[in-house]
Amino acid sequence: MRGWVLHPASLTGLLRARCDEVAVQPVVQAFAPAGVDEWGELNLPRSRQAWVREVVLRCDGTPV
């Protein structure tokens, strides 16, 4: 899984290349504190909140 998650291309795009149908199911969308791994990548101060979107990606109906 690490290779998929760390791949520089879009994860949704990678799934589209392997599945007949890809669906993105939003679970949570809200302002929340940025995660430790996001502070540096987004150049955010630790106290800053970010728009967080958690989703379930489905490949041919199966959560992946």
C-alpha positions as CSV (number, residue, x, y, z in Angstrom):
1,M,0.0,0.0,0.0
2,R,2.9,2.4,0.7
3,G,3.8,2.6,-3.0
4,W,0.2,3.6,-3.8
5,V,-0.1,6.2,-1.1
6,L,3.3,7.8,-1.7
7,H,3.0,7.7,-5.5
8,P,3.3,11.2,-6.9
9,A,0.3,10.8,-9.2
10,S,-3.3,11.1,-8.1
11,L,-4.5,8.1,-6.1
12,T,-7.9,8.4,-7.7
13,G,-6.2,8.4,-11.2
14,L,-4.3,5.3,-10.4
15,L,-7.5,3.5,-9.3
16,R,-9.3,4.7,-12.5
17,A,-6.6,2.9,-14.5
18,R,-7.3,-0.4,-12.8
19,C,-11.1,-0.3,-12.1
20,D,-14.2,0.0,-14.3
21,E,-15.8,2.3,-11.8
22,V,-14.2,4.5,-9.1
23,A,-16.4,6.3,-6.5
24,V,-15.3,8.8,-3.9
25,Q,-17.5,8.7,-0.8
26,P,-17.0,11.8,1.5
27,V,-16.9,10.8,5.2
28,V,-15.9,14.0,6.9
29,Q,-15.3,17.6,5.6
30,A,-14.4,20.2,8.2
31,F,-11.8,22.6,9.5
32,A,-9.4,20.7,11.8
33,P,-5.9,21.0,13.1
34,A,-3.3,20.1,10.4
35,G,-1.6,16.8,11.1
36,V,2.1,16.5,12.0
37,D,2.9,15.3,8.5
38,E,1.0,18.2,6.9
39,W,2.6,21.1,8.8
40,G,5.8,21.0,6.8
41,E,4.3,20.0,3.4
42,L,1.8,22.9,3.6
43,N,4.1,25.3,5.3
44,L,1.5,25.9,8.1
45,P,2.1,26.9,11.7
46,R,1.2,24.2,14.1
47,S,-1.8,26.2,15.5
48,R,-3.3,26.7,12.0
49,Q,-6.4,24.7,11.0
50,A,-6.8,23.2,7.5
51,W,-9.7,22.1,5.5
52,V,-9.7,18.3,6.0
53,R,-11.6,15.9,3.8
54,E,-11.7,12.2,4.6
55,V,-13.1,9.9,2.0
56,V,-13.6,6.2,1.2
57,L,-12.3,5.4,-2.3
58,R,-14.3,2.5,-3.9
59,C,-13.0,0.4,-6.8
60,D,-15.9,-1.4,-8.5
61,G,-17.9,-1.1,-5.3
62,T,-15.1,-2.3,-3.0
63,P,-13.5,0.1,-0.5
64,V,-9.8,0.3,-1.2
